[in-house]
Amino acid sequence: MLFTEFGFDNRILASIGHMGFEEATEIQSRAIPEAMAGRDLLASSKTGSGKTLAYLLPALHRVYKTRALSKRDTRVLVLVPTRELAKQVYSQLRLLLATSHYTSTLIQGGENFNDQHKQLQKNPHFIVATPGRLVDHLKQRNVFLDGLELLILDEADRMLDLGFAEAVRAINTAASHRLRQTLFFSATLDNTDVSEIANELLKDPSRVAIGQGYDEHKDIDQHVYLCDHLDHKQDILKHLLLGQTIKQAIVFTATKNDTARLAEMIEEWGLSTQALNGNLSQAARNKVMDSFAKGQFDVLVSTDIASRGLDIASVSHVFNFDLPKQAEEFVHRTGRTGRAGFKGDAYSLVGPKDWLNFKAIEVFLQRKFESDVIEGMEPKFKGLAPAKEAHKLKKAPAADKSRKTVKKTSRKGASKDRFHDNKQDGFDAFKLPAKRFITPVDHGDEE
């Protein structure tokens, strides 16, 4: 379906034309008409499917074509789970709004709270935010959502994984205008927590499911190498990085310390490399991500904070130096390559400590991986025998499929940045400002 067939405002068509988009993806073709009709939407699709435009374009169309419910309040709020994804969505939104008089702002942790307050005082039409920091501003009465027209949740499943359920509920309460529309995007819809909060937020929603969240990307080739120990892993990684043509690559590790250690090692192998992890300040994280997006270095070594929200077509290879603990995260990691119609390669290095996670990924993807072997680096490790697998699973604590219970903390001594973007220490009772009475206003210049 062509974008010209949706009936978009001409300003939107001009913007997406300048961005080089002509034909909609499947999720866009099915979600956009539902959203433009004013219905609440419950949608799922795999990573890299183009869902950002699936909600931004109808949001712009609504703002361009209808009068605001409130002259003061934000009209559209996009909630995302991480700072990296927030920045990615905000960048795309700014491009779409570039030729209009409508304003937007980015609200996330790690940035100056008072500077954000000043931006909110300008009454932006659009806000892209992480839930925790937005709740902080709600509690300080820096922002009001009484007249919010469109609430969008992107990667809602990830928000719940990070413990933001109560923050989302608080935002929903603050923005509970009867005319509000809600668009809810999640990688999976068969999760109990996702279903529960979707039922709270949505009113008789239309449903759009493009395959399953675990469907594999057809443009990504998967490769698996068994490894005996850490040194063996490092030798195989070196061989793979140096033995083929790589435009840009991301190496995912399990710990923050390993990002710095591996980045230094890869640099010694002759590839320009930088590390990215949650210990860096937000300014430092932005600098690393911007430099990588501009192609200023070859290899990004990162924890899972780069597994979502990083849309760079030049990433030709992804390496799982350590496998993720959550099978869903494997899909998001490998989805950093094979984007925008390009082919990509994903490599997973599986040692004894990764084996159970590897088997969980196979179950999740409903497929078996065949392992590859490098001549001269053949592994002695062939995987755990079924009996040993069962023994390890028996010893391991039972997996909790629901989000982790969050320990409550007292309000005393809590900082303004208490609601973190990549983890959540806890929530006390939400005492948000009293709602203000809203009457629709006539914005003739916004017709």
Buried (B, 14 or more C-beta within 10 A) or exposed (E): BEBEEBEBBEBBBBBBEEEEBEEBBBBBBBBBBBBBEEBBBBBBBBBBBBBBBBBBBBBBBBBBBBEBBBEEBBBBBBBBBBBBBBBBBBEBBBBBBEEBEBBBBBBBBBBEBEEBBEBBEEBBBBBBBBBBBBBBBBBEEBBBBBBBBBBBBBBBBBBBBBBBBBBBBBBBBBBBBEEBBBBBBBBBBEBEBBEEBBEEBBEEBBBBBBEBBBBBBEBBBBBBBBBBEEEBBBBBBBBBBEEEEBBBBBBBBBEBEBBBBBBEBBBEEEBEBBBBBBEBEBEEBBEBBEBBBEEEBBBBBBBBBBBBBBBBBBBBBBBBBBBBBBBBBBBBBBBBBBBEEBEBBBBBBBBBEBBBBBBBBBEBBEEEBEBEEEEEEEBEBEBBEEEEBEEEEEEEEEEEEEBEEBEEEEEEEBEBBBBBBBEBBBBEEBEBBEBEEBEEEEBEEBE
